[in-house]
């Protein structure tokens, strides 16, 4: 559902704000202006959810998807109706209450064009039937709200509007001709006692409390009730007296003080002052009625000033389909309201099934704790992340991934700023392109390229022609697409920096999994405003770092045979002198009090890196299990001793 101010594209920003500022385990999350519930749904796998909205149609959605923990079975109804969705969508229409048809379709006296007459008549039938089943006690409360939510979520797909119900189109949009189909959505079970409310926020504050309060109030004078009045009427089905050309329902008692320039400041102060929550996260716009200075003062007056943070996220605005760089920012504020021990807790290693933001782009939820690089880069550390990440600090300002490769470690870091560095300039240009493009545009471009070049798992001729095309044009997006259809999805270049990886016949393709990895990666680097640079590690400007920063090093391993360190791919090879220079550099970081971690191997196939072993004696060494296989040198029979060397202990890291 298109919804004013939806935070669907900011979910990772919100998640990053929480993980960067809240270092202890929290149990509950309150979404107090829930809207369509996209934020509450996203965090449901991790917390007990409290959701609230003054609009009844929003409450219906939250009752069904947030408060409920399973898809209803409709056991009582099955005695008379085997499939309620098929029945509601396809039963011949009897003579029922025709409120929607008479008031929101051309069949009525006002001739309004929100729906075709056929769809309006079907909406009336569905709504009255659901109510009848409830009165006959054929539905449980959960089943009742699930069916209503299915209807509410389905209505916008056949509505003849541009986005809201403030007005209808004077000519029929093609989607309005579609037959309405009820949405049968999944419901996540978080095994917690979630609760949905339909209350004024100030009344709700009197009887709810918890850990994290997420606030996403209206930004401007545009009231939500009149913009969604048709959905509200279908939800309530209370036969209101409608007025005006657009058939507006009365909404005086649903006006928000947050939409009033004269009332918003006092309302916000009251909301924050009375909030009985430990942590407060606030979304707001730089173009909103309240200014950032006032918000900061209010938060600090009611919280611990030293915990206050503000993240500014660029906002792209479109007017009449013409791009306009307006300079408007989306703000993410955080403050801790109650004192608590500032102890950094290592996150649980348990993997949860989460509603990934990738679901917005047509992909299903997936069990995945860590973000995976969209590149299958030799030596990548994704499968070692469950062992590596708990050993890295959580209280980091700037995280430098000095030899980033595919970026698996850096993209999962707990930090405020990310810097990815690698000598492979081709790789860095690709990442820069990912970070700079609008995600939707990037995904469309990839799809268009695959279709244009007729790429598939079996069409080797097209692959070879496309590879030749890339080596002439060097387009970064083309390189990514090329890798998707290459042998083992890997990146390989000759001494002229020409891509020469062969075709991955019957194996390699741009799958949903790859698309989901790309989406999560791009959303994270964009939300973190990551920088991608190409320095020799000795030339990287480490002098700018402070004790709050951290450097992670995953250099080529001297005693292995990884193709990236042999000097035969057009990039600098790795030698014993390179190893020594890196150790000297890390010693200097240690002298400055800057934390670092170094991934490497002590032994491999009978060889020992004696220089590394001797140098590491002055630091802490963590021996890791070998459970990843994205490398020719790390196999079960290799006898490799994979280590992480740090200049801090676990105790000091906490």
N, C-alpha and C positions, 0 to 999 in steps of 0.2 A: 504494500500500500504506500502510495506517495503521501508524504506527511510533512507539513511545515516544520522545519528545524530538526528533522530526523537525524539521529547520530549514527546511522548505519556505517558511514564512512569514517567515523572517528573512534570506533570501538577499540582499535589497538592503541590509539593515543590515550584513551581513558585507562586502558589496562596498564600502559606504560607509566602513566601518572601514579596509579595505585602502587605498582611494584617498585617504583623509584622512591616513593615517600613512606610507604608502610612496610615495615620490616618484620612485623610479628604476624602470626596467624590470626585471621579475623573470621568470625562465624556468620555474621549477618550483613546484608547489603540492602539498603532502602533506596528505591527509585521513586522519588516523591512526586515528580511530574512525568508520569510514565509514557503518555502518548500511546504509540503502537507497541510499546514494550520491548523495543529492539535491544536496549541496554540491559534491562532486567533479564531478558532471555539469554543474552550472551554470558552474563555472570551467574546464571542459575546453577551450572554444574559445580561452582566453587563455594557458594554461600546459600544460607537460608534467605529467601528473597521476601522483601516487603515492597509491594508496588501500589501506586495510588494515582488516580487522576479524577478530576472533577467531571469529566465527560463520561456518560454512561456507556457509550459504545467502546471506549477504551477499557473501562472496567470489565466489560464482557470478555474482551480479548485476554486480559490479565487473569481473570477467573479461570479461563480455559487452559491457557498455555503456561502461566507462571504458577498460580496456586495449585493447579492440578498436577499430578505426577504420572498420569498414564492416559492412554487413549481409551475412552469409554467403550464398553462392550454392548450396551443397549439390550441387555438380557430380557427385561420385561417387554420391551417394544417388539422383540423378535417373534413373540407369539402371534402378532398381527401383521407386522411389517418386517420382512427379512432384511432388507437393506434400506435404512432410512434415507440415505443420500440418493439412491436410485429412485426411491419413491417420491421424494421431494422435487427432484429434477424432472421427472418424466411422467408423473401421473396427470391424466387429463384434468384441466382446471375446472373445478366446481365454482358455483356462485358464492364467493366469500367476500369479506370486507375488502373494498377496493380503494383504500386510502392512498396507497402509493400510486396506483394507476390513475386515479382521479386528480391527484395533485402534482405528480412529477412526470407525467407523460402527456403526449398530444391528445389522448382520449379525454382528458379533463377539460373543464371550461376554460381554465387559464392557459391551456395549451403548452405547458412547460415541457422542455425537451431534455430532462435529465436522463430518462430511459425510454427505450422504445415501449410501445404499449404492451407487447408480448412479454418483455422482461419485467416490466412493472407489475403485470398481472401475476407473473410467476413469483416475484418477491412477496407480493401480498399473500399468495397461497402458502409459500414456505413459512412466512412469519406467523400466520394464523394457525397453521398446522402444528408448529413447534409449541405454541401457546396452548393449543388444545391438548396435545400429548402431556404437557406438564399438568394441566388441570385434571386430567384423567389418571394422574400418578403413574404414567408409563415411562417417565424419565426421572432419573436421579438428578440432583442439583448439578453434578459434574457433566452429565449428558446434556442437560438443558443448555448450559452455558457453552458447551462445545459446539452444539448445533448452531446456536446464535452467532458464535464467533466465526464459524464456517461461512455463514451468510454475510456477516459484516465484512469479512476479508474478501469475499467474492464480488461484492457490489461494485467496488471501484473499477474492476476489470471490464464492466459493461456500462460505465457511467459516461455520459456525453459531456465531459468537462475537461479543462486544461490541467487540473491538479487538485483544486479545492472545489467546494460546492457553493462558493460565493456567487457563482453565475454558471449558467449552462451555455453550451455552444449553440449558435443559431443554425448551423448546418451539422448534419450527423457525422461524427467521427466513425471511422470504420470499426473500431472496437465495440461501439454501441450496438452493432448489428449481431454481435456474437451472442449465443445462447448462454445465459448465466449458468455457471458450474460451481457447485459448492466446493470449498477448499477443505481437503482432508489432510491436516497437518500433523506432524509428529509432536509428541509431548515428551520432554526429557524428565527422567526420574532422578532427582538429586537426593532422595531419601531424607528430605527435610520438611519441616512444617511451614511451607510458604504461605503468604497471606496477601490477598488483593483487597484494596479499599477504594471506595468511591466517595471521597470526602474532601472538604476544604482543607488545604494544607495546615492551616493554623489549628483546626479542630483535631486533625490527625496527630499533630505534635504533642497534644495533651496526653495521649495514651500509647504512643509507640516510642521505642528507643532501640539502640543497637550499636553496631560497630562503625559501618561506613554509610554515610548519607550522601547520595548523589543527587545534585540539584540541577535541573535543566529547565528553568522557568522561561516564559515567553520573553522575547527580547524587545519587541516594539509594541506599538499601539494596536496591532492587528489581533483581534480577539479570535480564539480558536473555535468557540461555540458557533458563531455564524458561518465560519468557513467549512464546518463539517455538520451543518444542521440536518442534512438529509440522512446521514448515517445515524445521527442522534435520534431522529424520529423513527427510523426503522428499528433501532435498538430498543427504544422505549415503547413504540407502537401505541402511543397514548392519544392518538387522534387530536393533535393540538390545532388551534386556530392559526392558520398560516396567513402571512401578510406580504404584500409587495410582489413585484414581478417575479422574484426568485422563490417565493413561497417560504419565507423565513419563519421558523418557529420562535416563540418567546424565549429569550435567553438572559433576561435581566439578572436572574439569580445565579447565572453561571459566568458572569463577567469576572475577569481576573484583575486584581489590583496591580499585578505585575505588568499590565498593559497600559497603565495610567502614569503619565509623566509626573503627576503631582503626588501620587501615592506609592510609587514603586520603591523609593528609598526607605521610607518608614516600614513598608511591608518586608523588605529584605532584612533590615535590622531586626525586626521581630522574629522572622524565620530563623535567622542564625542564632539569636540570643536564646530562643526557646528550644533549639535542637538538642536533644539528649542523645547525641552520638559522639563517638570518639574521634572519628575522622570525617572531614567534609571535603567533597570534591564538587566543584561548580563549573558547569559549562556556560559560557556567555559569549556575546559577540562584541567586538570593538565598536560596532555601529548600534549597540543597544541603548536603551534609555538610561541605564546606570553607567557611569564611567569607571575605568579600572582603578583609579585612585580611591574612589569611594568604596568600591568592593574590597580593596586591600585593607583600608582602614577598618571597615566593619569586621572583616575576618580576624584581623590582628587584635581588635578590641575584645573579641570574644574567644580567642584561641591563643595558642602559644606562638608568639611572633617569630621565634627562631625557626619554626617548622614551615613557615609560609613559602609557597613556591607559585610561580606563574609561568605557564608555557603558552607561547603565541604560535598559532597554527595558521599559515596563510590560507585565505579563503578565496576561491575562484568564482567570480560572479558572471552570469550570462544574461545579457539583455537583448531580446529580439534575435537570439541565436548569434549575436556578435560578441566575440570575446572581449571582456573588459577587465583589465588588471586594476582593481579598485583599491587595493591596499587594505581591504577589510580583513581582520584576523578573527579567528575563533580562539577564545581564551579558555584555558583550563587552569583553574585555581585549586590549590590544596592548602589545607591547614589542619593541624591536630588540635582538637578542642580540649581534650582532657589529657593530663599528664600520664605517661606510662613509661616503663623502662625501655630505653633505646637500645635494644639488643637485636643484632642481625641474626635472623633465623634462616637456616638453610631450608629451602622449600622441600616438601615431600617429593619423593621420586615416583609416587603413584601417578599413572597416566589416566586422565579422565577423558571421556567422550564429550567434547565441547562443541558448541554451536559456532563453528568457525565463521569469520567474516566472508570466507569463500562461498558460503551458502547464498550470499547476496548475488553471486555471479553464476548461479545454477549448479553449484557443486554440493555434494552431501557432506554432513559432518564426518569427522575422521578422528580416530584415536591418535593424538599426537601432542606430546608435551612440549617439545622444542620445535622451533622454526627450522626448516631444512632449506639449505641453499637450493636455488633453482638449477644449479650447475652440478654435474657429476665430476668434480675436480679431484685429480689424483692426490691422495694424501688427506682428503677431507676428513674432518673430525666428527661428523654428525653422529655416528654410532658410538663414539666415545663420550658424547656430551653428558649422559647420566653420571659418568665418573668425573669428568672435567669440571662441569659447572658448579657442583657443590664445593669444589676446592678454590673457586675464584671469589674475590670480595664482592659484596653486594652494595657497599657504600662508596660508589665510584662516581666521580664527576665526569672525567673524560676517559673513555676506554679506547686505547690504541691497539688495533689488530695489525701488527707490524708486517707480518707476512700473511695477508688475509686469505689468499687463494680464493676458494669459493665463499668464504665469509661465514662459515657455520658457527664459529665461536663468537665472533663479534656481534652477529645479529641477535644472539640470545643473551647478551650481556645486560646486567643491571647497571644502568648508568644514565646520566643526563645528556651526554654527547658521545657520538660514535665517530671514530676515524678509521677508515679502512685503507691500508697501504699495501701495494704490491708492485713489483717491477714490471709485471705484465701489463703494459699500457693498454693493450687490446682488451683485456679483461676489465680494467678499470673504466674504460670508455663505455663498455656495455653496462656496468653497474651505474655509472653516471646517467646514462640514458634511462634506465629503469627508474632512478630516483627523481628524474626531472619531468617525466611524462605523467599525464593524468592516467590513472590505472585503467579506466575504461578504454581510453584511446590506445593504450599499449596492447590490451587484449584483442581489440578489434584489428589492430595492425597485424598481429601474429596470425589471427584467423584468415585475414585477407591474403597474407603472404603464402600460407599453406595452400589455399585454394588457387591462387594465381599460378603457382609453380607445380600444381598437381602432385604434391608430396604425399607419400604414403609409405607403409612398411615394405612394399613390394616394387615400387617404381624407382629403380636404381638410375635409369637414364635421367629422369627429372632431378634426382638428387645431385648427380654429377654436373648437370647444367647449372643448377642453383649454386653449387659450390664454386664453379667457375665465375658465376656472376658476383658472388660475395667477394672473391679474391680480387676482383676489379673495382668494386664499389666500397668495400669495407664498412658496410652499414651495420651498426651494433645489433639491431634487432634481427637482421638477417642472420647474423652469427649465432644468436640464440636459437632461432628456428632451425638453422643448419645442424646445430648440436643435437637437437631433439630427434633427428633422423639418422644420426651418426652411430657408428659402432660403439657400444657401451656408453653412449651419450657424452663422450669425453671430448676435450679440447686438445688438438694436436696441431702444431705448426712446423713448417720447415725453416731453414735458416733465413729465408726471405720473408718470414712472418706470414706465409701463405697457409691457409687451413688445409690440412691434408689427411684428416681422419676419414677412413672409408665408410661406406654405406652400412647401416645396421639392419640388414635384410631380415624381415619377419620378427624383429625384436624391438626396434626403436621407433617411437612415435611421440607425438605431443598428446599425452594422456591427461585424464582428469587429475591424476595425482600430480603430474608435473605442473599443471595449471594451478592447482591449489598451493603447491610449494611456492610458485612464482608470486601469487597473490599475497600470501602471508609475508614473504620476504620483502616485497615492494612496500606493502603497508607499513612494515616495521621501520625500514630505512627512511621512508618519507616522514613518518611520525616522529622519528628521532632526529630529523634533519641531518642525516649522516653525510660525512665528507668522504670522497674517494680520491686518493692521491697516488702518484707513482714516483716514489723516491727509492734510491738505493738505501738500505737500512742505515748506513753510516751517514747519509745526508738528511735523514728525517729530522725535522726541527724539534728534537726532544727537549731542548733547553727551555721551551715554553711550558713544560709540564711542572706540576706541583705535587705535594704529598697526597692531594686528593685524587690524583689520577692513577692510571694503571696501564701497563704495557704487557700485552700477550704476544709471545713469539712462537711461531710454528715454522721454523726455517727448513730448507731442504736438509735431509738427514745425511750426514757425511758418509756413513758406512752402508747406505742402501743404494738401490739402483733406480730410484724414481726418475722418470724421463725428464722431469723439469729441472734436474740439477746436473745434467750431463754436458751442458754447454753446446748441444747440437740442435737447439730449437730456436736459435736467434736471440736468446736471452743469456745473460751472464751465468756462467757455471758456478758451482759451489765447491770450495776447496777447504783444506785444513786451515789456511790463513783466514778464510771467511769465518770459520768457527771461532777462532781465537779473537778476531775483531769483535764478533758478537758478544763473547764472554766479557771482553774489556768494557764494552758498552753497557752491559747489564751491571757490571761492578760499579760503574759510575752512577747509574740510576740508583743503585742501592745506597751509595754514599750520600745522595741527595734525599734519601728517604722516600723514593718513589717505588711503589710496589710493582713487581713483575712476576710473570710465570713463563716458563720455557718448556715447550713440548719437544721431546727428542727420544732417541733410543740409546741405551747403554751398550747393548749387545745385539747382534743380528747375524744369524747363520754362522756362528762361530767367531765373528769379528767383534772387537771391542773398541769403543770410542774412549780410549784411555784419557785423552785430554779432557773430555767432558766429565768423565767419572771423577777425576782429580779435582777439577774446578768446582763441581757440585758439592763437594764435601763441606764447603763453608755455608751451604744453604740447606733448605728442607727438600727432601726427595720423596715423591709419591710414586710408587710403582703401580702401573695400571694394567688391567687385564686386556688381552688382545682379542677384542670381539667385534672388530670391523674389518671389512674385506675389500674396500675400495682402493686397493693398492697391490701391486705385484710383490712388494717386499714384506707385507704383513700377513702371513699365512700361519696356519696352525703348526706347520712343520718348520717355520722359519726360526723359532727360538728367539724371537725379538723380545727385549725387555723395554717396553714402552714406559717412559717416565714423564712426570711433570715436576720441574724444579721451580721452587718459589723462594722468595726472600722474606717470607712471613710464615708463621705457623698458623694452624687452624684456630688456635685460641686467640691470637692477636687479630686474626681476620674477623672473628666475631666481634 
